[in-house]
Amino acid sequence: MNPPAFKFPRPLGAALSLLPKYPHSLLFSQVLNLALGRLIKPELLEPLHGKRISIRVTDAGLGFFFTINSSGFVACRDDKASDLAISATAHDFLLLATRKEDPDTLFFSRRLVVEGDTELGLIAKNTLDTVELPKLDFSRLLPGKILEKTASRLLSAG
């Protein structure tokens, strides 16, 4: 049996929604460059060049705004309308990132909302589908695992 879906508490989401959008959009775009920069062929992203894209985490009250150019993902300020907006809860984005859920399933169950230029949405989805993403194993980030790995490295270095 699967554990219940995590949802950010409403007061926390409301508080996060008041934060300026640009700083975390900048961080998000840098993470995308680090995580996907070597995995996505630049020519696959060309149809998305210059398009404003937003990722909205609905329950957390967060929005990430960026565009794509020849050097990769670039943060934008949120003062203009997005060409493509993708919205879901943090839990559903986590399911997508870990490949435990298919975007089509979430879309048709109305848990993933795509607004704006749907052709851009299909290009983005198909581009990500062609990438062989490494499996995210969050259990490796547990404090005990990190301490174990650190201790092992320290002992082997000595």
C-alpha positions in Angstrom: 0.0 0.0 0.0 1.3 3.4 -0.9 1.6 6.1 1.8 -0.8 9.0 1.5 0.3 11.9 -0.8 2.2 14.6 1.0 0.7 18.1 0.8 2.2 21.3 2.1 0.1 22.8 4.9 -2.0 25.7 3.6 -0.4 28.3 5.9 3.1 27.3 4.8 2.0 27.5 1.1 0.5 30.9 1.7 3.6 32.1 3.3 5.9 30.7 0.6 3.7 32.4 -2.1 4.7 35.8 -0.7 8.4 35.2 -1.3 10.0 37.0 -4.4 10.0 34.6 -7.4 13.3 35.5 -9.0 15.7 34.1 -6.4 14.3 30.6 -6.4 13.8 30.7 -10.2 17.5 31.4 -10.5 18.3 28.5 -8.2 15.9 26.2 -10.0 17.3 27.1 -13.5 20.8 26.4 -12.2 19.7 23.0 -10.8 18.1 22.2 -14.2 21.4 23.1 -16.0 23.3 20.9 -13.6 20.9 18.0 -13.7 19.9 18.1 -17.4 22.6 20.0 -19.1 24.6 17.0 -20.2 21.6 14.7 -20.6 19.6 16.7 -23.1 20.9 17.3 -26.6 20.9 21.1 -27.2 19.1 20.7 -30.6 16.1 19.1 -28.8 15.6 22.3 -26.8 15.7 24.6 -29.8 11.9 24.8 -30.3 11.7 26.1 -26.7 14.3 28.8 -27.1 13.0 32.2 -26.0 9.8 30.8 -24.7 8.8 31.7 -21.1 8.1 28.6 -19.0 6.7 28.4 -15.5 6.6 25.5 -13.2 4.0 26.0 -10.4 4.0 23.9 -7.3 0.4 24.5 -6.3 0.4 23.3 -2.7 3.7 25.0 -1.8 2.8 28.3 -3.3 6.0 28.3 -5.4 6.5 29.3 -9.0 9.7 28.9 -11.0 10.0 31.1 -14.1 12.6 30.5 -16.8 13.4 30.5 -20.5 15.8 28.4 -22.5 18.6 29.7 -24.8 21.7 28.2 -26.4 23.5 28.2 -23.0 20.7 26.4 -21.2 18.0 27.3 -18.7 17.8 31.0 -17.6 15.7 32.4 -14.8 13.1 35.0 -15.6 11.2 37.5 -13.6 7.5 36.6 -13.3 6.1 39.9 -14.6 5.2 38.6 -18.0 2.8 35.8 -19.1 4.3 32.4 -19.6 4.1 30.7 -23.0 3.8 27.4 -21.1 2.7 26.9 -17.5 2.9 23.5 -15.8 1.2 23.1 -12.4 1.0 20.2 -9.9 1.5 19.5 -6.2 5.0 18.9 -4.8 4.1 15.2 -4.4 3.1 14.8 -8.0 6.3 16.6 -9.2 8.3 14.2 -7.0 6.5 11.2 -8.5 7.4 12.6 -12.0 11.0 13.2 -11.1 11.4 9.7 -9.7 9.5 8.2 -12.6 7.0 6.6 -10.3 4.2 8.2 -12.2 3.7 9.0 -15.9 3.0 12.6 -17.0 0.1 11.4 -19.2 -1.6 9.6 -16.2 -1.3 12.7 -14.1 -2.5 14.9 -16.9 -5.6 12.9 -17.7 -6.4 12.6 -14.0 -6.2 16.4 -13.8 -3.3 16.3 -11.3 -0.9 17.9 -13.8 -2.2 21.0 -15.5 -0.7 22.4 -18.7 -1.7 25.8 -19.8 -0.6 28.0 -22.7 0.9 26.6 -25.8 0.1 22.9 -25.6 2.5 22.2 -28.5 5.4 23.5 -26.3 4.1 21.2 -23.5 4.3 18.2 -25.8 7.8 19.2 -27.0 9.0 19.5 -23.4 7.4 16.2 -22.4 8.8 14.3 -25.5 12.2 15.8 -24.9 12.3 14.6 -21.3 11.0 11.2 -22.4 14.0 10.8 -24.6 16.4 11.4 -21.8 17.6 8.5 -19.7 17.5 10.1 -16.3 19.3 8.4 -13.5 17.0 7.0 -10.9 16.7 9.3 -7.9 17.4 7.4 -4.6 16.4 9.7 -1.8 17.3 7.1 0.8 21.0 7.8 0.0 20.4 11.3 1.5 19.2 10.1 4.9 21.5 11.3 7.7 22.6 7.8 8.7 23.6 7.0 5.1 25.6 10.2 4.8 27.4 9.6 8.1 28.1 6.0 7.1 29.6 7.1 3.7 31.6 9.9 5.4 33.0 7.6 8.0 33.9 5.0 5.4 35.8 7.7 3.4 37.6 8.9 6.5 38.6 5.4 7.5 39.9 4.5 4.0 41.8 7.8 3.7 43.8 7.1 6.9 
